[in-house]
Amino acid sequence: MYYQITEHLRHIDTVPSEDSGFMTAVTLTSREWEDKKDSLGFPDCAGSGNNQIRSCRTEAHAKYLSGSLCIPDRNQLLHPPLKFTFYMNKRFLVFVDDTCTTEQIIGRLLSRYDDREMGPEFFLSVFLQEFLRNDIEVLEKYESRLFLMEERALRGDIKDLLPNILKSRRELTRLRNYYEQMKDLARELAGNSKNYFDPEKLQMLERLSDQADQLQGIAQQAIEYCQTLRDFEQAQSDHKQNKTIQFLTILTSIFFPLTVITGWYGMN
């Protein structure tokens, strides 16, 4: 699929000529990428190091930019994330995705920005922003869940509290790391090291970096809140244990003299 991303975002049927003057977004599968990357102006080695995608990042090469996206599933954060790569040169921005996710996102952008002036800077910003769009609500749900855990702990109900705290902390840690990676990716793109972007139109990429940084800060606060709840749960457990030991000590103090007397008079 080919999309013009200069002047206006629109679907086009064929690869534009070299003198067309606009940049084109392309969505390809892994097999299509191997077959077409040479015709799109990318060297044969492009993509050879992206067999295993572990994070969101971008890297500048001699004749192109490459990057990868590793997007956690907000409904199942501990499950394998969505992964795909992208490549950019002076004429093309290519998404290599076997899941059709990129085509779905671009389809939403087509309807949302059909009358908006477009450019590669703006297109990349709104495209990447789709992966952060509802994350404030996600983090607010975690905050509400942690508040409920705190209320349970204050009532002395700490059954299954620790496993829930640890699970929430693992999920929030994955989100925090993801936001940090997105922040660094947006900053790297805004650095415009290959001069593929108009220097006067980089504000959107900078705002994307700021948004990811804000989300990272909120996730970090939630992680620290988890640690506070864990400490409180441990204190409650220690308190219950101390009360049990105290009760056993009292019982021992009551029955020990009787045991001594019985043993004394029971001797032959």
MARPAPA-930281 format. One record per residue (C-alpha): residue in three letters; chain; x, y, z. Coordinates in steps of 0.2 Angstrom, whole numbers, plus 2048, in hexadecimal, padded with zeros to 3 digits. Example, Ala and Ser with C-alpha at 12.3 -4.5 7.8 and 13.67 -1.06 7.14 Angstrom:
2
+--------+--------+-----+-----+-----+
! residu ! chaine !   u !   v !   w !
+--------+--------+-----+-----+-----+
!    ala !      A ! 83E ! 7EA ! 827 !
!    ser !      A ! 844 ! 7FB ! 824 !
+--------+--------+-----+-----+-----+
***
This chain:
268
+--------+--------+-----+-----+-----+
! residu ! chaine !   u !   v !   w !
+--------+--------+-----+-----+-----+
!    met !      A ! 800 ! 800 ! 800 !
!    tyr !      A ! 806 ! 811 ! 7FB !
!    tyr !      A ! 802 ! 822 ! 804 !
!    gln !      A ! 807 ! 833 ! 7FF !
!    ile !      A ! 80C ! 83C ! 80F !
!    thr !      A ! 811 ! 84D ! 808 !
!    glu !      A ! 804 ! 85B ! 806 !
!    his !      A ! 7F6 ! 850 ! 80A !
!    leu !      A ! 7F4 ! 83E ! 810 !
!    arg !      A ! 7EC ! 833 ! 803 !
!    his !      A ! 7ED ! 822 ! 7FC !
!    ile !      A ! 7F6 ! 81F ! 7EB !
!    asp !      A ! 7F6 ! 810 ! 7E0 !
!    thr !      A ! 808 ! 80F ! 7DA !
!    val !      A ! 819 ! 814 ! 7DF !
!    pro !      A ! 81B ! 827 ! 7DA !
!    ser !      A ! 829 ! 82C ! 7CE !
!    glu !      A ! 839 ! 833 ! 7D5 !
!    asp !      A ! 835 ! 845 ! 7D0 !
!    ser !      A ! 824 ! 845 ! 7D8 !
!    gly !      A ! 82B ! 850 ! 7E6 !
!    phe !      A ! 821 ! 847 ! 7F4 !
!    met !      A ! 825 ! 83A ! 801 !
!    thr !      A ! 81C ! 829 ! 801 !
!    ala !      A ! 817 ! 81E ! 80F !
!    val !      A ! 817 ! 80B ! 80B !
!    thr !      A ! 811 ! 7FC ! 814 !
!    leu !      A ! 819 ! 7EC ! 810 !
!    thr !      A ! 81A ! 7DA ! 818 !
!    ser !      A ! 82B ! 7D3 ! 81C !
!    arg !      A ! 82B ! 7C9 ! 80B !
!    glu !      A ! 826 ! 7D8 ! 801 !
!    trp !      A ! 833 ! 7E3 ! 809 !
!    glu !      A ! 841 ! 7D7 ! 804 !
!    asp !      A ! 83B ! 7D7 ! 7F2 !
!    lys !      A ! 838 ! 7EA ! 7F1 !
!    lys !      A ! 845 ! 7F3 ! 7FC !
!    asp !      A ! 851 ! 7F4 ! 7ED !
!    ser !      A ! 844 ! 7FD ! 7E2 !
!    leu !      A ! 840 ! 808 ! 7F0 !
!    gly !      A ! 852 ! 80E ! 7F2 !
!    phe !      A ! 857 ! 804 ! 801 !
!    pro !      A ! 867 ! 7FA ! 801 !
!    asp !      A ! 866 ! 7E7 ! 802 !
!    cys !      A ! 86D ! 7E7 ! 814 !
!    ala !      A ! 85E ! 7F2 ! 81A !
!    gly !      A ! 855 ! 7E8 ! 827 !
!    ser !      A ! 862 ! 7DA ! 829 !
!    gly !      A ! 864 ! 7DF ! 83C !
!    asn !      A ! 852 ! 7DF ! 840 !
!    asn !      A ! 84F ! 7CD ! 842 !
!    gln !      A ! 84B ! 7CF ! 854 !
!    ile !      A ! 842 ! 7DE ! 85A !
!    arg !      A ! 843 ! 7E2 ! 86C !
!    ser !      A ! 840 ! 7F4 ! 86E !
!    cys !      A ! 83A ! 805 ! 866 !
!    arg !      A ! 849 ! 80D ! 85E !
!    thr !      A ! 850 ! 816 ! 84E !
!    glu !      A ! 861 ! 815 ! 847 !
!    ala !      A ! 869 ! 820 ! 839 !
!    his !      A ! 872 ! 817 ! 82B !
!    ala !      A ! 87C ! 81E ! 81C !
!    lys !      A ! 86D ! 81F ! 810 !
!    tyr !      A ! 85E ! 81D ! 81B !
!    leu !      A ! 856 ! 81C ! 82C !
!    ser !      A ! 850 ! 80C ! 834 !
!    gly !      A ! 845 ! 809 ! 843 !
!    ser !      A ! 83B ! 7FC ! 84D !
!    leu !      A ! 82B ! 7FD ! 857 !
!    cys !      A ! 827 ! 7F1 ! 866 !
!    ile !      A ! 816 ! 7F6 ! 86C !
!    pro !      A ! 80F ! 7ED ! 87B !
!    asp !      A ! 7FD ! 7E7 ! 87B !
!    arg !      A ! 7F4 ! 7F3 ! 888 !
!    asn !      A ! 7E8 ! 7E5 ! 88C !
!    gln !      A ! 7F5 ! 7D8 ! 88F !
!    leu !      A ! 805 ! 7E1 ! 893 !
!    leu !      A ! 80F ! 7D1 ! 898 !
!    his !      A ! 80B ! 7C9 ! 887 !
!    pro !      A ! 816 ! 7CA ! 878 !
!    pro !      A ! 815 ! 7DC ! 870 !
!    leu !      A ! 811 ! 7E2 ! 85E !
!    lys !      A ! 821 ! 7E3 ! 854 !
!    phe !      A ! 825 ! 7EB ! 843 !
!    thr !      A ! 833 ! 7F5 ! 83B !
!    phe !      A ! 834 ! 805 ! 830 !
!    tyr !      A ! 841 ! 80C ! 824 !
!    met !      A ! 842 ! 81E ! 81D !
!    asn !      A ! 84C ! 826 ! 80F !
!    lys !      A ! 849 ! 836 ! 806 !
!    arg !      A ! 83A ! 82F ! 7FC !
!    phe !      A ! 832 ! 821 ! 806 !
!    leu !      A ! 82D ! 81D ! 818 !
!    val !      A ! 82B ! 80A ! 818 !
!    phe !      A ! 822 ! 800 ! 825 !
!    val !      A ! 826 ! 7EE ! 825 !
!    asp !      A ! 817 ! 7E6 ! 82F !
!    asp !      A ! 810 ! 7D4 ! 82D !
!    thr !      A ! 801 ! 7D8 ! 839 !
!    cys !      A ! 7F8 ! 7E6 ! 82E !
!    thr !      A ! 7F9 ! 7F1 ! 83D !
!    thr !      A ! 801 ! 7FF ! 834 !
!    glu !      A ! 7F4 ! 7FF ! 826 !
!    gln !      A ! 7E6 ! 800 ! 833 !
!    ile !      A ! 7EE ! 80F ! 83B !
!    ile !      A ! 7F2 ! 818 ! 82B !
!    gly !      A ! 7DF ! 815 ! 826 !
!    arg !      A ! 7DA ! 81E ! 836 !
!    leu !      A ! 7E6 ! 82C ! 832 !
!    leu !      A ! 7DF ! 82E ! 821 !
!    ser !      A ! 7CD ! 831 ! 828 !
!    arg !      A ! 7D3 ! 83C ! 836 !
!    tyr !      A ! 7DF ! 847 ! 82C !
!    asp !      A ! 7D8 ! 847 ! 81A !
!    asp !      A ! 7D7 ! 85A ! 819 !
!    arg !      A ! 7E7 ! 85E ! 823 !
!    glu !      A ! 7F7 ! 863 ! 81B !
!    met !      A ! 803 ! 854 ! 81D !
!    gly !      A ! 816 ! 852 ! 81D !
!    pro !      A ! 822 ! 844 ! 823 !
!    glu !      A ! 825 ! 84C ! 834 !
!    phe !      A ! 812 ! 84E ! 838 !
!    phe !      A ! 80E ! 83D ! 831 !
!    leu !      A ! 81B ! 834 ! 83B !
!    ser !      A ! 816 ! 83D ! 84B !
!    val !      A ! 803 ! 839 ! 849 !
!    phe !      A ! 807 ! 827 ! 844 !
!    leu !      A ! 812 ! 824 ! 854 !
!    gln !      A ! 806 ! 82E ! 85E !
!    glu !      A ! 7F9 ! 820 ! 85B !
!    phe !      A ! 803 ! 815 ! 866 !
!    leu !      A ! 801 ! 821 ! 874 !
!    arg !      A ! 7F0 ! 828 ! 871 !
!    asn !      A ! 7E6 ! 820 ! 880 !
!    asp !      A ! 7F5 ! 81C ! 88C !
!    ile !      A ! 7EF ! 82A ! 898 !
!    glu !      A ! 7DF ! 820 ! 89B !
!    val !      A ! 7E9 ! 810 ! 89D !
!    leu !      A ! 7F4 ! 817 ! 8AA !
!    glu !      A ! 7E5 ! 81F ! 8B3 !
!    lys !      A ! 7DE ! 80D ! 8B4 !
!    tyr !      A ! 7EE ! 807 ! 8BD !
!    glu !      A ! 7ED ! 816 ! 8C9 !
!    ser !      A ! 7DB ! 811 ! 8CD !
!    arg !      A ! 7E0 ! 7FF ! 8CF !
!    leu !      A ! 7EE ! 803 ! 8DB !
!    phe !      A ! 7E2 ! 80F ! 8E5 !
!    leu !      A ! 7D7 ! 800 ! 8E8 !
!    met !      A ! 7E5 ! 7F5 ! 8ED !
!    glu !      A ! 7EA ! 802 ! 8FA !
!    glu !      A ! 7D8 ! 803 ! 901 !
!    arg !      A ! 7D9 ! 7F0 ! 903 !
!    ala !      A ! 7E9 ! 7F1 ! 90C !
!    leu !      A ! 7E3 ! 7FE ! 918 !
!    arg !      A ! 7D4 ! 7F3 ! 91C !
!    gly !      A ! 7E1 ! 7E5 ! 920 !
!    asp !      A ! 7DC ! 7DA ! 911 !
!    ile !      A ! 7ED ! 7D6 ! 909 !
!    lys !      A ! 7E8 ! 7C5 ! 902 !
!    asp !      A ! 7EF ! 7C3 ! 8F0 !
!    leu !      A ! 7F4 ! 7D6 ! 8F2 !
!    leu !      A ! 807 ! 7D3 ! 8EF !
!    pro !      A ! 805 ! 7C9 ! 8DE !
!    asn !      A ! 7F9 ! 7D6 ! 8D8 !
!    ile !      A ! 806 ! 7E4 ! 8DC !
!    leu !      A ! 814 ! 7DB ! 8D4 !
!    lys !      A ! 80A ! 7D8 ! 8C4 !
!    ser !      A ! 805 ! 7EA ! 8C3 !
!    arg !      A ! 817 ! 7EF ! 8C6 !
!    arg !      A ! 81D ! 7E3 ! 8B8 !
!    glu !      A ! 810 ! 7EA ! 8AC !
!    leu !      A ! 814 ! 7FC ! 8B0 !
!    thr !      A ! 827 ! 7F9 ! 8AE !
!    arg !      A ! 823 ! 7F3 ! 89D !
!    leu !      A ! 819 ! 803 ! 899 !
!    arg !      A ! 827 ! 80E ! 8A0 !
!    asn !      A ! 834 ! 806 ! 896 !
!    tyr !      A ! 829 ! 807 ! 886 !
!    tyr !      A ! 826 ! 81A ! 889 !
!    glu !      A ! 839 ! 81D ! 88C !
!    gln !      A ! 83D ! 814 ! 87B !
!    met !      A ! 82F ! 81E ! 872 !
!    lys !      A ! 836 ! 82F ! 87A !
!    asp !      A ! 848 ! 82A ! 873 !
!    leu !      A ! 841 ! 825 ! 862 !
!    ala !      A ! 838 ! 836 ! 860 !
!    arg !      A ! 847 ! 840 ! 866 !
!    glu !      A ! 852 ! 836 ! 859 !
!    leu !      A ! 846 ! 83A ! 84B !
!    ala !      A ! 844 ! 84C ! 851 !
!    gly !      A ! 857 ! 84D ! 850 !
!    asn !      A ! 855 ! 84C ! 83D !
!    ser !      A ! 867 ! 844 ! 83A !
!    lys !      A ! 863 ! 840 ! 828 !
!    asn !      A ! 85A ! 850 ! 824 !
!    tyr !      A ! 84A ! 847 ! 81E !
!    phe !      A ! 83F ! 853 ! 827 !
!    asp !      A ! 83C ! 866 ! 826 !
!    pro !      A ! 845 ! 86E ! 835 !
!    glu !      A ! 837 ! 87A ! 838 !
!    lys !      A ! 82A ! 86C ! 83A !
!    leu !      A ! 832 ! 861 ! 847 !
!    gln !      A ! 827 ! 867 ! 855 !
!    met !      A ! 81B ! 859 ! 854 !
!    leu !      A ! 829 ! 84C ! 856 !
!    glu !      A ! 82F ! 856 ! 865 !
!    arg !      A ! 81E ! 856 ! 86C !
!    leu !      A ! 81D ! 843 ! 86A !
!    ser !      A ! 82D ! 842 ! 874 !
!    asp !      A ! 826 ! 84D ! 882 !
!    gln !      A ! 816 ! 843 ! 882 !
!    ala !      A ! 81F ! 832 ! 884 !
!    asp !      A ! 82A ! 83B ! 892 !
!    gln !      A ! 81A ! 840 ! 89B !
!    leu !      A ! 813 ! 82E ! 89A !
!    gln !      A ! 823 ! 827 ! 8A0 !
!    gly !      A ! 823 ! 832 ! 8AF !
!    ile !      A ! 811 ! 82D ! 8B4 !
!    ala !      A ! 816 ! 81B ! 8B2 !
!    gln !      A ! 825 ! 81D ! 8BD !
!    gln !      A ! 81A ! 825 ! 8CB !
!    ala !      A ! 80E ! 816 ! 8CA !
!    ile !      A ! 81D ! 80A ! 8CB !
!    glu !      A ! 823 ! 813 ! 8DB !
!    tyr !      A ! 811 ! 812 ! 8E2 !
!    cys !      A ! 812 ! 7FF ! 8DF !
!    gln !      A ! 822 ! 7FF ! 8EA !
!    thr !      A ! 819 ! 809 ! 8F7 !
!    leu !      A ! 80B ! 7FD ! 8F7 !
!    arg !      A ! 817 ! 7EE ! 8F8 !
!    asp !      A ! 81F ! 7F6 ! 907 !
!    phe !      A ! 80F ! 7F9 ! 90F !
!    glu !      A ! 809 ! 7E7 ! 90C !
!    gln !      A ! 819 ! 7E0 ! 913 !
!    ala !      A ! 817 ! 7EB ! 923 !
!    gln !      A ! 805 ! 7E4 ! 924 !
!    ser !      A ! 80B ! 7D2 ! 922 !
!    asp !      A ! 819 ! 7D5 ! 930 !
!    his !      A ! 80C ! 7DD ! 93B !
!    lys !      A ! 800 ! 7CD ! 939 !
!    gln !      A ! 80F ! 7C2 ! 93C !
!    asn !      A ! 814 ! 7CB ! 94C !
!    lys !      A ! 802 ! 7CA ! 953 !
!    thr !      A ! 802 ! 7B7 ! 950 !
!    ile !      A ! 813 ! 7B5 ! 958 !
!    gln !      A ! 80D ! 7C0 ! 967 !
!    phe !      A ! 7FE ! 7B5 ! 969 !
!    leu !      A ! 808 ! 7A5 ! 969 !
!    thr !      A ! 814 ! 7AD ! 975 !
!    ile !      A ! 806 ! 7B1 ! 981 !
!    leu !      A ! 7FF ! 79F ! 97F !
!    thr !      A ! 811 ! 798 ! 983 !
!    ser !      A ! 812 ! 7A3 ! 992 !
!    ile !      A ! 801 ! 79D ! 999 !
!    phe !      A ! 804 ! 78A ! 996 !
!    phe !      A ! 817 ! 789 ! 99A !
!    pro !      A ! 815 ! 789 ! 9AD !
!    leu !      A ! 808 ! 77C ! 9AC !
!    thr !      A ! 813 ! 772 ! 9A1 !
!    val !      A ! 821 ! 774 ! 9AE !
!    ile !      A ! 816 ! 76F ! 9BD !
!    thr !      A ! 80F ! 760 ! 9B4 !
!    gly !      A ! 821 ! 75A ! 9AF !
!    trp !      A ! 827 ! 75D ! 9C1 !
!    tyr !      A ! 819 ! 753 ! 9CA !
!    gly !      A ! 819 ! 746 ! 9BC !
!    met !      A ! 82A ! 740 ! 9C0 !
!    asn !      A ! 82C ! 72F ! 9C8 !
+--------+--------+-----+-----+-----+
***
